[in-house]
Amino acid sequence: MRSQSGRLFGVMLIIISIMIIASPVKAGKADKTATDDKVAKKQLVVPNKQIDKAEKIQAPKGDIAVVNGVGIKKEDFTRELFAFEEQYANRGEKPDEKALSDMKKKVLEKMIETELLYQESVKNGFKVEDSTVDEQFNKFKGQFKNADEFNKELARVKLTEASLKNQIRQVMTIQQYINKEFVEKIKISDEEIKKFYETNLKDKIEKNLKQEKIQDEVGKFLDKLKEKSEVKRNL
């Protein structure tokens, strides 16, 4: 059975490699606060024309795709897919042929989107210092009891220290770009907050409060019934 650290490491790899915009960071610093899932999904949207252009390029041997001349290696794709297959295994499930096919498409598309965003980030002058990468790397490593456990887990998921650091650098560079070009520029008005509340939360809150009041009133009614009733208990 895998250790808890191993399971945690697997989750972290998924977050690093696929859900790359989990939270914004200031340029050159590690991430501090998590963003809403909907915001994260919007941040990952890449124009379809860019994706189409990338997919139309014939991938060289050994590459699963090519994005503006940069190849996505089959071994990297296999590693990312492994992380998702492991999620099924941890639940005692095995994806059928269609589920596996859909999973492969989604994983590849996310890798293409990640590469597109990384290229755009670098083109716009964003970078992450080695010290910042090392700091985040050491946080991951610190989840394990010792270096031997950490290295065994790296080998199990087909990673090296260098490739893990490259993933960290890529993610944090993209986070800088997204934070500067989108997060800091997007403002939410009071009217938008009010509309979201009325559309998504008002009914739920009203139902919960009503249910609480109903339970309270029923409880009071039962207390009165008990007071004027003869109840015998043998417990």
LUMMARRO-5273 format. One record per atom (N, C-alpha, C): residue number from 1; residue in three letters; atom name; x, y, z. Coordinates in steps of 0.001 Angstrom, whole numbers, plus 500000, padded with zeros to 6 digits. Example, Ala and Ser with C-alpha at 12.3 -4.5 7.8 and 13.67 -1.06 7.14 Angstrom:
# residues 2
1,ALA,N,513190,494310,507800
1,ALA,CA,512300,495500,507800
1,ALA,C,513200,496700,507800
2,SER,N,512850,497750,507080
2,SER,CA,513670,498940,507140
2,SER,C,512900,500030,507870
This chain:
# residues 235
1,MET,N,500839,498800,500000
1,MET,CA,500000,500000,500000
1,MET,C,500873,501248,500000
2,ARG,N,500490,502220,499229
2,ARG,CA,501266,503430,499144
2,ARG,C,501115,504250,500401
3,SER,N,502176,504998,500709
3,SER,CA,502132,505857,501888
3,SER,C,501267,507067,501618
4,GLN,N,500870,507740,502709
4,GLN,CA,500073,508951,502561
4,GLN,C,500856,510015,501807
5,SER,N,502171,510077,502052
5,SER,CA,503007,511047,501343
5,SER,C,502993,510787,499849
6,GLY,N,503014,509488,499486
6,GLY,CA,502975,509139,498069
6,GLY,C,501693,509594,497411
7,ARG,N,500564,509380,498103
7,ARG,CA,499284,509810,497567
7,ARG,C,499248,511328,497435
8,LEU,N,499767,512005,498443
8,LEU,CA,499799,513459,498420
8,LEU,C,500647,513954,497264
9,PHE,N,501766,513275,497036
9,PHE,CA,502659,513666,495948
9,PHE,C,501949,513532,494610
10,GLY,N,501188,512443,494462
10,GLY,CA,500447,512240,493220
10,GLY,C,499461,513361,492971
11,VAL,N,498771,513781,494022
11,VAL,CA,497823,514886,493913
11,VAL,C,498542,516174,493520
12,MET,N,499694,516400,494141
12,MET,CA,500448,517620,493852
12,MET,C,500899,517640,492396
13,LEU,N,501295,516477,491879
13,LEU,CA,501731,516413,490488
13,LEU,C,500594,516764,489548
14,ILE,N,499401,516296,489865
14,ILE,CA,498243,516615,489036
14,ILE,C,497998,518115,489046
15,ILE,N,498079,518696,490225
15,ILE,CA,497861,520136,490352
15,ILE,C,498906,520906,489565
16,ILE,N,500163,520465,489674
16,ILE,CA,501254,521158,488987
16,ILE,C,501115,521049,487481
17,SER,N,500874,519832,487004
17,SER,CA,500972,519594,485570
17,SER,C,499709,519901,484786
18,ILE,N,498550,519828,485431
18,ILE,CA,497311,520007,484695
18,ILE,C,496553,521257,485133
19,MET,N,496232,521367,486390
19,MET,CA,495494,522530,486880
19,MET,C,496483,523620,487245
20,ILE,N,497047,524237,486238
20,ILE,CA,498209,525091,486447
20,ILE,C,497894,526427,487077
21,ILE,N,496657,526874,487004
21,ILE,CA,496362,528187,487555
21,ILE,C,495521,528030,488804
22,ALA,N,496076,527361,489789
22,ALA,CA,495340,527154,491031
22,ALA,C,495278,528423,491844
23,SER,N,496299,529283,491740
23,SER,CA,496300,530533,492480
23,SER,C,497281,531511,491877
24,PRO,N,496975,532818,491986
24,PRO,CA,497872,533831,491429
24,PRO,C,499057,534079,492328
25,VAL,N,500172,534528,491738
25,VAL,CA,501341,534890,492535
25,VAL,C,501884,536213,492037
26,LYS,N,502592,536902,492903
26,LYS,CA,503310,538089,492487
26,LYS,C,504554,537652,491730
27,ALA,N,505033,538477,490827
27,ALA,CA,506183,538113,490004
27,ALA,C,507364,537731,490859
28,GLY,N,507896,536490,490592
28,GLY,CA,509090,536032,491288
28,GLY,C,508838,535467,492660
29,LYS,N,507560,535352,493104
29,LYS,CA,507278,534843,494443
29,LYS,C,506347,533651,494358
30,ALA,N,506366,532841,495418
30,ALA,CA,505507,531665,495451
30,ALA,C,504075,532095,495633
31,ASP,N,503127,531202,495238
31,ASP,CA,501715,531536,495336
31,ASP,C,501275,531628,496787
32,LYS,N,500234,532504,497041
32,LYS,CA,499786,532758,498400
32,LYS,C,498317,532422,498618
33,THR,N,497432,532752,497653
33,THR,CA,496007,532547,497868
33,THR,C,495389,531810,496703
34,ALA,N,494392,530957,496984
34,ALA,CA,493730,530176,495941
34,ALA,C,492616,530989,495296
35,THR,N,492407,530803,493989
35,THR,CA,491329,531474,493289
35,THR,C,490158,530530,493154
36,ASP,N,489007,531095,492797
36,ASP,CA,487804,530301,492596
36,ASP,C,487984,529393,491393
37,ASP,N,487377,528187,491454
37,ASP,CA,487523,527220,490373
37,ASP,C,487052,527794,489043
38,LYS,N,485985,528592,489085
38,LYS,CA,485480,529155,487843
38,LYS,C,486474,530123,487240
39,VAL,N,487118,530903,488091
39,VAL,CA,488136,531831,487610
39,VAL,C,489269,531055,486981
40,ALA,N,489678,529956,487651
40,ALA,CA,490781,529145,487140
40,ALA,C,490461,528595,485763
41,LYS,N,489205,528134,485592
41,LYS,CA,488823,527580,484304
41,LYS,C,488847,528646,483219
42,LYS,N,488365,529848,483560
42,LYS,CA,488376,530929,482591
42,LYS,C,489799,531301,482206
43,GLN,N,490693,531258,483181
43,GLN,CA,492080,531624,482921
43,GLN,C,492745,530647,481975
44,LEU,N,492264,529418,481950
44,LEU,CA,492887,528401,481122
44,LEU,C,492375,528406,479684
45,VAL,N,491365,529241,479431
45,VAL,CA,490800,529264,478092
45,VAL,C,491811,529821,477102
46,VAL,N,492033,529098,476035
46,VAL,CA,492953,529532,474982
46,VAL,C,492162,529609,473687
47,PRO,N,492318,530662,472880
47,PRO,CA,491581,530772,471628
47,PRO,C,491693,529515,470789
48,ASN,N,490556,529066,470253
48,ASN,CA,490537,527832,469475
48,ASN,C,491460,527893,468274
49,LYS,N,491630,529088,467701
49,LYS,CA,492489,529201,466524
49,LYS,C,493920,528829,466853
50,GLN,N,494371,529197,468056
50,GLN,CA,495732,528849,468449
50,GLN,C,495887,527337,468573
51,ILE,N,494895,526706,469191
51,ILE,CA,494949,525261,469392
51,ILE,C,494895,524544,468046
52,ASP,N,493995,525003,467189
52,ASP,CA,493882,524373,465872
52,ASP,C,495201,524455,465126
53,LYS,N,495836,525619,465192
53,LYS,CA,497105,525818,464497
53,LYS,C,498149,524854,465022
54,ALA,N,498186,524678,466336
54,ALA,CA,499171,523790,466942
54,ALA,C,498910,522344,466542
55,GLU,N,497637,521968,466493
55,GLU,CA,497306,520571,466239
55,GLU,C,497496,520190,464767
56,LYS,N,497471,521179,463882
56,LYS,CA,497616,520878,462462
56,LYS,C,499061,520599,462068
57,ILE,N,499996,521020,462920
57,ILE,CA,501403,520762,462641
57,ILE,C,501685,519274,462840
58,GLN,N,502379,518677,461904
58,GLN,CA,502706,517263,462023
58,GLN,C,503726,517064,463136
59,ALA,N,503366,516267,464123
59,ALA,CA,504258,516035,465256
59,ALA,C,505396,515111,464843
60,PRO,N,506636,515496,465165
60,PRO,CA,507778,514624,464864
60,PRO,C,507695,513310,465645
61,LYS,N,508481,512352,465213
61,LYS,CA,508535,511074,465915
61,LYS,C,508985,511301,467348
62,GLY,N,508260,510710,468296
62,GLY,CA,508596,510879,469703
62,GLY,C,507797,511978,470373
63,ASP,N,507091,512801,469580
63,ASP,CA,506247,513855,470127
63,ASP,C,504783,513507,469939
64,ILE,N,503975,513811,470959
64,ILE,CA,502539,513569,470872
64,ILE,C,501839,514759,470227
65,ALA,N,502504,515913,470270
65,ALA,CA,501976,517129,469649
65,ALA,C,503109,518130,469506
66,VAL,N,502862,519158,468696
66,VAL,CA,503828,520235,468514
66,VAL,C,503073,521556,468659
67,VAL,N,503618,522464,469465
67,VAL,CA,502969,523750,469709
67,VAL,C,503932,524855,469301
68,ASN,N,503642,525495,468182
68,ASN,CA,504514,526558,467667
68,ASN,C,505975,526112,467592
69,GLY,N,506173,524881,467102
69,GLY,CA,507522,524368,466935
69,GLY,C,508111,523666,468144
70,VAL,N,507419,523722,469275
70,VAL,CA,507895,523066,470502
70,VAL,C,507148,521741,470683
71,GLY,N,507904,520659,470770
71,GLY,CA,507295,519347,470887
71,GLY,C,506862,518998,472301
72,ILE,N,505740,518300,472407
72,ILE,CA,505300,517719,473672
72,ILE,C,505627,516233,473601
73,LYS,N,506549,515798,474430
73,LYS,CA,507068,514434,474363
73,LYS,C,506022,513400,474781
74,LYS,N,506066,512254,474117
74,LYS,CA,505134,511180,474449
74,LYS,C,505324,510693,475877
75,GLU,N,506593,510687,476339
75,GLU,CA,506824,510221,477707
75,GLU,C,506236,511181,478738
76,ASP,N,506214,512480,478405
76,ASP,CA,505594,513457,479301
76,ASP,C,504080,513260,479325
77,PHE,N,503520,513010,478147
77,PHE,CA,502082,512742,478053
77,PHE,C,501723,511494,478842
78,THR,N,502521,510443,478706
78,THR,CA,502272,509192,479425
78,THR,C,502313,509416,480935
79,ARG,N,503230,510251,481377
79,ARG,CA,503346,510536,482811
79,ARG,C,502121,511295,483319
80,GLU,N,501669,512278,482549
80,GLU,CA,500500,513044,482965
80,GLU,C,499263,512152,482986
81,LEU,N,499146,511289,481990
81,LEU,CA,498004,510381,481926
81,LEU,C,498019,509420,483099
82,PHE,N,499205,508964,483467
82,PHE,CA,499359,508046,484594
82,PHE,C,498779,508635,485879
83,ALA,N,498999,509942,486082
83,ALA,CA,498502,510600,487293
83,ALA,C,496988,510530,487367
84,PHE,N,496316,510656,486229
84,PHE,CA,494858,510609,486217
84,PHE,C,494339,509175,486325
85,GLU,N,495028,508256,485692
85,GLU,CA,494635,506850,485808
85,GLU,C,494737,506400,487264
86,GLU,N,495719,506951,487956
86,GLU,CA,495918,506579,489350
86,GLU,C,494763,507045,490221
87,GLN,N,494137,508149,489841
87,GLN,CA,492964,508615,490573
87,GLN,C,491868,507562,490550
88,TYR,N,491659,506959,489389
88,TYR,CA,490676,505882,489261
88,TYR,C,491079,504702,490137
89,ALA,N,492348,504330,490056
89,ALA,CA,492837,503172,490808
89,ALA,C,492652,503373,492313
90,ASN,N,492899,504594,492794
90,ASN,CA,492744,504868,494223
90,ASN,C,491295,504748,494683
91,ARG,N,490370,504885,493726
91,ARG,CA,488944,504716,494046
91,ARG,C,488478,503288,493771
92,GLY,N,489427,502440,493374
92,GLY,CA,489074,501060,493069
92,GLY,C,488337,500925,491748
93,GLU,N,488545,501863,490837
93,GLU,CA,487865,501855,489556
93,GLU,C,488869,501715,488412
94,LYS,N,488345,501351,487264
94,LYS,CA,489163,501264,486064
94,LYS,C,488384,501866,484909
95,PRO,N,488933,502900,484239
95,PRO,CA,488182,503548,483155
95,PRO,C,487969,502603,481991
96,ASP,N,486757,502649,481406
96,ASP,CA,486514,501837,480215
96,ASP,C,487181,502496,479012
97,GLU,N,487011,501887,477859
97,GLU,CA,487725,502348,476665
97,GLU,C,487352,503788,476298
98,LYS,N,486061,504110,476390
98,LYS,CA,485624,505465,476035
98,LYS,C,486146,506482,477054
99,ALA,N,486051,506134,478342
99,ALA,CA,486524,507051,479383
99,ALA,C,488017,507309,479235
100,LEU,N,488769,506259,478896
100,LEU,CA,490207,506396,478721
100,LEU,C,490527,507269,477510
101,SER,N,489758,507089,476429
101,SER,CA,489959,507896,475234
101,SER,C,489679,509370,475515
102,ASP,N,488593,509625,476235
102,ASP,CA,488243,511011,476595
102,ASP,C,489310,511615,477502
103,MET,N,489812,510795,478422
103,MET,CA,490832,511256,479358
103,MET,C,492098,511653,478598
104,LYS,N,492488,510843,477622
104,LYS,CA,493687,511127,476835
104,LYS,C,493551,512458,476098
105,LYS,N,492374,512685,475530
105,LYS,CA,492141,513927,474795
105,LYS,C,492217,515137,475726
106,LYS,N,491620,514997,476896
106,LYS,CA,491623,516118,477847
106,LYS,C,493023,516401,478366
107,VAL,N,493769,515340,478663
107,VAL,CA,495134,515518,479158
107,VAL,C,495995,516196,478101
108,LEU,N,495901,515735,476864
108,LEU,CA,496691,516337,475791
108,LEU,C,496298,517797,475585
109,GLU,N,495000,518077,475617
109,GLU,CA,494551,519445,475406
109,GLU,C,495071,520366,476505
110,LYS,N,495076,519881,477745
110,LYS,CA,495604,520681,478845
110,LYS,C,497102,520921,478684
111,MET,N,497823,519925,478201
111,MET,CA,499258,520091,477972
111,MET,C,499524,521113,476869
112,ILE,N,498681,521098,475832
112,ILE,CA,498807,522080,474760
112,ILE,C,498520,523480,475293
113,GLU,N,497462,523595,476082
113,GLU,CA,497100,524892,476666
113,GLU,C,498212,525408,477580
114,THR,N,498787,524491,478348
114,THR,CA,499876,524877,479247
114,THR,C,501065,525398,478462
115,GLU,N,501418,524704,477392
115,GLU,CA,502555,525126,476564
115,GLU,C,502284,526471,475901
116,LEU,N,501069,526668,475421
116,LEU,CA,500706,527948,474816
116,LEU,C,500849,529089,475818
117,LEU,N,500341,528879,477010
117,LEU,CA,500417,529913,478043
117,LEU,C,501860,530163,478474
118,TYR,N,502642,529103,478553
118,TYR,CA,504045,529259,478952
118,TYR,C,504809,530055,477894
119,GLN,N,504585,529722,476635
119,GLN,CA,505250,530452,475563
119,GLN,C,504883,531933,475599
120,GLU,N,503616,532207,475831
120,GLU,CA,503157,533593,475888
120,GLU,C,503761,534318,477089
121,SER,N,503882,533603,478197
121,SER,CA,504455,534189,479406
121,SER,C,505910,534584,479183
122,VAL,N,506678,533671,478609
122,VAL,CA,508103,533931,478350
122,VAL,C,508262,535065,477343
123,LYS,N,507415,535053,476316
123,LYS,CA,507478,536087,475283
123,LYS,C,507252,537479,475881
124,ASN,N,506457,537535,476939
124,ASN,CA,506152,538810,477580
124,ASN,C,507098,539134,478735
125,GLY,N,508191,538386,478826
125,GLY,CA,509250,538729,479765
125,GLY,C,509090,538219,481180
126,PHE,N,508186,537275,481410
126,PHE,CA,508009,536738,482761
126,PHE,C,508984,535596,483007
127,LYS,N,509519,535541,484207
127,LYS,CA,510472,534486,484562
127,LYS,C,510415,534238,486065
128,VAL,N,510902,533082,486452
128,VAL,CA,510952,532704,487869
128,VAL,C,512399,532418,488225
129,GLU,N,512854,533006,489296
129,GLU,CA,514237,532817,489729
129,GLU,C,514458,531391,490235
130,ASP,N,515687,530914,490110
130,ASP,CA,516030,529572,490571
130,ASP,C,515733,529397,492053
131,SER,N,515974,530427,492842
131,SER,CA,515749,530337,494289
131,SER,C,514274,530109,494616
132,THR,N,513389,530710,493817
132,THR,CA,511948,530541,494026
132,THR,C,511514,529128,493662
133,VAL,N,512074,528614,492570
133,VAL,CA,511778,527236,492167
133,VAL,C,512259,526262,493242
134,ASP,N,513476,526483,493731
134,ASP,CA,514043,525608,494762
134,ASP,C,513194,525638,496039
135,GLU,N,512680,526810,496367
135,GLU,CA,511845,526933,497568
135,GLU,C,510586,526083,497454
136,GLN,N,509921,526156,496291
136,GLN,CA,508714,525359,496090
136,GLN,C,509046,523871,496010
137,PHE,N,510146,523552,495362
137,PHE,CA,510596,522163,495255
137,PHE,C,510823,521567,496647
138,ASN,N,511464,522331,497519
138,ASN,CA,511744,521851,498879
138,ASN,C,510470,521662,499696
139,LYS,N,509437,522441,499381
139,LYS,CA,508153,522255,500059
139,LYS,C,507563,520895,499717
140,PHE,N,507641,520530,498435
140,PHE,CA,507163,519218,498017
140,PHE,C,507989,518111,498663
141,LYS,N,509292,518297,498623
141,LYS,CA,510193,517291,499180
141,LYS,C,509962,517118,500675
142,GLY,N,509605,518210,501336
142,GLY,CA,509374,518171,502777
142,GLY,C,508152,517379,503183
143,GLN,N,507306,516998,502210
143,GLN,CA,506126,516184,502525
143,GLN,C,506508,514728,502819
144,PHE,N,507756,514377,502561
144,PHE,CA,508208,512997,502744
144,PHE,C,509096,512880,503978
145,LYS,N,509139,511687,504525
145,LYS,CA,509904,511453,505755
145,LYS,C,511400,511661,505536
146,ASN,N,511866,511256,504375
146,ASN,CA,513289,511396,504091
146,ASN,C,513513,511457,502581
147,ALA,N,514762,511726,502188
147,ALA,CA,515102,511884,500773
147,ALA,C,514900,510592,499989
148,ASP,N,515116,509449,500657
148,ASP,CA,514971,508171,499979
148,ASP,C,513522,507949,499540
149,GLU,N,512571,508249,500430
149,GLU,CA,511152,508108,500083
149,GLU,C,510790,509033,498924
150,PHE,N,511301,510244,498997
150,PHE,CA,511015,511220,497953
150,PHE,C,511539,510735,496602
151,ASN,N,512765,510248,496573
151,ASN,CA,513362,509780,495322
151,ASN,C,512648,508557,494770
152,LYS,N,512183,507676,495662
152,LYS,CA,511429,506503,495212
152,LYS,C,510122,506924,494545
153,GLU,N,509477,507932,495139
153,GLU,CA,508223,508412,494563
153,GLU,C,508462,509103,493224
154,LEU,N,509548,509847,493122
154,LEU,CA,509901,510464,491842
154,LEU,C,510059,509393,490758
155,ALA,N,510767,508331,491108
155,ALA,CA,510989,507251,490143
155,ALA,C,509683,506572,489777
156,ARG,N,508816,506400,490763
156,ARG,CA,507544,505710,490528
156,ARG,C,506676,506462,489525
157,VAL,N,506698,507795,489630
157,VAL,CA,505877,508594,488712
157,VAL,C,506673,509078,487503
158,LYS,N,507858,508468,487313
158,LYS,CA,508674,508731,486129
158,LYS,C,509124,510198,486030
159,LEU,N,509554,510736,487164
159,LEU,CA,510068,512100,487208
159,LEU,C,511481,512110,487756
160,THR,N,512227,513143,487406
160,THR,CA,513516,513401,488034
160,THR,C,513403,514734,488768
161,GLU,N,514390,515045,489592
161,GLU,CA,514370,516331,490276
161,GLU,C,514363,517472,489259
162,ALA,N,515137,517289,488195
162,ALA,CA,515222,518332,487169
162,ALA,C,513884,518538,486469
163,SER,N,513212,517437,486105
163,SER,CA,511935,517573,485394
163,SER,C,510850,518136,486299
164,LEU,N,510888,517787,487585
164,LEU,CA,509920,518350,488526
164,LEU,C,510147,519851,488676
165,LYS,N,511402,520253,488762
165,LYS,CA,511712,521682,488869
165,LYS,C,511277,522423,487605
166,ASN,N,511420,521772,486455
166,ASN,CA,510979,522401,485209
166,ASN,C,509474,522631,485219
167,GLN,N,508723,521653,485750
167,GLN,CA,507277,521797,485850
167,GLN,C,506922,522952,486787
168,ILE,N,507610,523001,487920
168,ILE,CA,507366,524077,488881
168,ILE,C,507638,525435,488239
169,ARG,N,508759,525540,487527
169,ARG,CA,509122,526804,486876
169,ARG,C,508057,527209,485852
170,GLN,N,507610,526243,485078
170,GLN,CA,506612,526527,484054
170,GLN,C,505318,527039,484673
171,VAL,N,504848,526344,485701
171,VAL,CA,503606,526721,486360
171,VAL,C,503696,528108,486977
172,MET,N,504774,528367,487697
172,MET,CA,504901,529641,488386
172,MET,C,505095,530802,487409
173,THR,N,505739,530535,486271
173,THR,CA,505889,531568,485241
173,THR,C,504520,531936,484673
174,ILE,N,503712,530912,484396
174,ILE,CA,502361,531159,483881
174,ILE,C,501518,531890,484917
175,GLN,N,501682,531534,486173
175,GLN,CA,500930,532201,487233
175,GLN,C,501240,533690,487268
176,GLN,N,502505,534030,487077
176,GLN,CA,502890,535441,487036
176,GLN,C,502159,536163,485898
177,TYR,N,502176,535539,484737
177,TYR,CA,501568,536142,483558
177,TYR,C,500059,536330,483742
178,ILE,N,499392,535276,484204
178,ILE,CA,497944,535335,484418
178,ILE,C,497592,536395,485457
179,ASN,N,498394,536432,486524
179,ASN,CA,498137,537397,487592
179,ASN,C,498243,538832,487062
180,LYS,N,499276,539096,486273
180,LYS,CA,499519,540452,485769
180,LYS,C,498531,540850,484685
181,GLU,N,498267,539936,483768
181,GLU,CA,497471,540285,482595
181,GLU,C,495966,540104,482779
182,PHE,N,495563,539321,483786
182,PHE,CA,494139,539052,483950
182,PHE,C,493641,539346,485366
183,VAL,N,494236,538669,486347
183,VAL,CA,493728,538769,487722
183,VAL,C,493714,540211,488206
184,GLU,N,494811,540921,488009
184,GLU,CA,494908,542293,488507
184,GLU,C,494016,543257,487730
185,LYS,N,493634,542902,486515
185,LYS,CA,492840,543799,485678
185,LYS,C,491339,543566,485802
186,ILE,N,490967,542387,486266
186,ILE,CA,489537,542060,486351
186,ILE,C,488968,542595,487659
187,LYS,N,487926,543397,487554
187,LYS,CA,487254,543956,488721
187,LYS,C,485809,543449,488767
188,ILE,N,485343,543154,489962
188,ILE,CA,483977,542686,490150
188,ILE,C,483160,543799,490786
189,SER,N,482084,544196,490126
189,SER,CA,481247,545276,490635
189,SER,C,480277,544770,491696
190,ASP,N,479764,545702,492497
190,ASP,CA,478757,545349,493503
190,ASP,C,477516,544765,492849
191,GLU,N,477181,545268,491657
191,GLU,CA,476006,544776,490951
191,GLU,C,476200,543315,490532
192,GLU,N,477407,542967,490095
192,GLU,CA,477697,541584,489713
192,GLU,C,477625,540658,490923
193,ILE,N,478136,541136,492058
193,ILE,CA,478072,540347,493288
193,ILE,C,476621,540113,493697
194,LYS,N,475822,541170,493628
194,LYS,CA,474410,541077,493994
194,LYS,C,473677,540107,493075
195,LYS,N,473963,540209,491769
195,LYS,CA,473309,539325,490798
195,LYS,C,473685,537870,491033
196,PHE,N,474969,537632,491304
196,PHE,CA,475420,536261,491565
196,PHE,C,474747,535711,492818
197,TYR,N,474665,536553,493848
197,TYR,CA,474026,536142,495102
197,TYR,C,472568,535771,494877
198,GLU,N,471845,536629,494153
198,GLU,CA,470424,536378,493931
198,GLU,C,470195,535170,493038
199,THR,N,471125,534934,492115
199,THR,CA,470969,533815,491180
199,THR,C,471376,532476,491784
200,ASN,N,472453,532484,492577
200,ASN,CA,473032,531222,493019
200,ASN,C,472876,530914,494509
201,LEU,N,472761,531941,495329
201,LEU,CA,472817,531696,496767
201,LEU,C,471529,532017,497520
202,LYS,N,470782,532986,497053
202,LYS,CA,469612,533450,497802
202,LYS,C,468632,532328,498107
203,ASP,N,468274,531544,497083
203,ASP,CA,467304,530461,497275
203,ASP,C,467818,529408,498252
204,LYS,N,469126,529077,498139
204,LYS,CA,469707,528061,499026
204,LYS,C,469691,528534,500477
205,ILE,N,470080,529784,500684
205,ILE,CA,470099,530330,502047
205,ILE,C,468689,530373,502617
206,GLU,N,467736,530806,501785
206,GLU,CA,466339,530882,502226
206,GLU,C,465809,529503,502613
207,LYS,N,466118,528482,501808
207,LYS,CA,465659,527123,502099
207,LYS,C,466283,526594,503386
208,ASN,N,467580,526863,503576
208,ASN,CA,468258,526398,504791
208,ASN,C,467686,527053,506033
209,LEU,N,467446,528366,505960
209,LEU,CA,466883,529081,507105
209,LEU,C,465467,528599,507404
210,LYS,N,464707,528359,506338
210,LYS,CA,463337,527871,506516
210,LYS,C,463332,526502,507175
211,GLN,N,464267,525642,506732
211,GLN,CA,464357,524303,507309
211,GLN,C,464722,524354,508784
212,GLU,N,465621,525266,509138
212,GLU,CA,466005,525430,510541
212,GLU,C,464824,525889,511378
213,LYS,N,464047,526824,510843
213,LYS,CA,462880,527325,511572
213,LYS,C,461814,526242,511734
214,ILE,N,461639,525446,510671
214,ILE,CA,460668,524346,510740
214,ILE,C,461065,523366,511840
215,GLN,N,462343,522990,511860
215,GLN,CA,462819,522059,512886
215,GLN,C,462649,522635,514280
216,ASP,N,462903,523938,514426
216,ASP,CA,462761,524598,515721
216,ASP,C,461306,524598,516178
217,GLU,N,460383,524912,515257
217,GLU,CA,458961,524955,515602
217,GLU,C,458422,523566,515909
218,VAL,N,458848,522576,515135
218,VAL,CA,458421,521194,515405
218,VAL,C,458913,520749,516775
219,GLY,N,460140,521134,517114
219,GLY,CA,460696,520791,518421
219,GLY,C,459886,521397,519552
220,LYS,N,459517,522664,519409
220,LYS,CA,458710,523331,520431
220,LYS,C,457344,522670,520565
221,PHE,N,456754,522298,519411
221,PHE,CA,455443,521643,519410
221,PHE,C,455514,520292,520126
222,LEU,N,456601,519543,519877
222,LEU,CA,456767,518247,520530
222,LEU,C,456920,518412,522039
223,ASP,N,457636,519463,522451
223,ASP,CA,457789,519719,523887
223,ASP,C,456432,519940,524540
224,LYS,N,455550,520672,523874
224,LYS,CA,454213,520931,524410
224,LYS,C,453391,519656,524470
225,LEU,N,453518,518811,523411
225,LEU,CA,452789,517549,523401
225,LEU,C,453224,516658,524554
226,LYS,N,454514,516653,524833
226,LYS,CA,455033,515841,525927
226,LYS,C,454523,516316,527276
227,GLU,N,454408,517639,527409
227,GLU,CA,453972,518204,528677
227,GLU,C,452536,517792,529034
228,LYS,N,451689,517662,528012
228,LYS,CA,450281,517343,528300
228,LYS,C,449942,515876,527992
229,SER,N,450972,515088,527724
229,SER,CA,450738,513681,527429
229,SER,C,451372,512808,528511
230,GLU,N,450873,511572,528615
230,GLU,CA,451441,510607,529556
230,GLU,C,452391,509693,528778
231,VAL,N,453647,509785,529072
231,VAL,CA,454648,509000,528369
231,VAL,C,455412,508158,529371
232,LYS,N,455434,506849,529158
232,LYS,CA,456180,505941,530041
232,LYS,C,457380,505371,529303
233,ARG,N,458493,505359,529959
233,ARG,CA,459719,504859,529334
233,ARG,C,460313,503747,530194
234,ASN,N,460823,502747,529537
234,ASN,CA,461446,501631,530236
234,ASN,C,462963,501630,530105
235,LEU,N,463530,502636,529467
235,LEU,CA,464958,502698,529248
235,LEU,C,465662,503306,530465
